[in-house]
């Protein structure tokens, strides 16, 4: 069984928010979030958790990975969805408080419908975004992400986020990803170990 919204969920998992430091930006962090996805043509939202991370290899190059596990019940059938992503990114500083970045990644999506079987799909993701600091504790991010899965099709999303840093290492954030077939909202915490 194939789900058209698998690419929309994969785009959401591929969205990697930001983090702040006193000087410049770091791309080394661990992130945990509650995520809720509103899928067109579904009465029930799909919700669950996401774990994400990134690690700076050089001042400009970073690797990233993510996992999301979401579920819902439709017409008495439980649906479980898992998405994974792994990739490489490059960041260009435009100033002390502004970076532009690009990402290329591998994405995998799996769906299991109770009693009806499962389906999986994989493909690639591309993203271009901006990270900026409005004030020292508040960082804002916007990105355009594209995910193309072999069987489920493709999806383009606008990803927005804001994160408030209580310390240079810990933050609370909100995010949204708005795609062709689904919108995802999240609340999360971030541990920044880079810098």
QUIDA-V805173 format. One record per backbone hydrogen bond with DSSP energy under -0.5 kcal/mol. CO is the residue of the C=O (numbers start at 0). NH is the residue of the N-H. Records with the same first field share a line. If there is no record, write none. Layout:
CO->NH ; NH
//
This chain:
2->5
3->6
4->8
5->9
6->10
7->11
8->12
9->13
10->14
11->14
14->16
23->20
26->28
27->192 ; 193
28->53
29->190
30->51
31->188
32->49
33->186
34->47
35->184
36->38 ; 45
37->182
38->41
44->46
45->36
46->70
47->34
48->68
49->32
50->66
51->30
52->64
53->28
54->62
59->90
60->56 ; 57
61->88
62->54
63->86
64->52
65->84
66->50
67->82
68->48
69->80
70->46
71->78
73->76
76->73
77->113
78->71
79->111
80->69
81->109
82->67
83->107
84->65
85->105
86->63
87->103
88->61
89->101
91->99
94->97
96->132
97->93 ; 94
98->130
99->91
100->128
101->89
102->126
103->87
104->124
105->85
106->122
107->83
108->120
109->81
110->118
111->79 ; 113
112->115 ; 116
116->112
118->110
120->108
121->149
122->106
123->147
124->104
125->145
126->102
127->143
128->100
129->141
130->98
131->133 ; 139
134->137
136->138 ; 164
137->133 ; 134
138->162
139->131
140->160
141->129
142->144 ; 158
143->127
144->156
145->125
146->154
147->123
148->152
152->148
154->146
155->179
156->144 ; 158
157->177
158->142
159->175
160->140
161->173
162->138 ; 164
163->165 ; 171
168->191
169->165 ; 166
170->189
171->163
172->187
173->161
174->185
175->159
176->178 ; 183
177->157
180->39
181->178
182->37
183->176
184->35
185->174
186->33
187->172
188->31
189->170 ; 191
190->29 ; 192
//
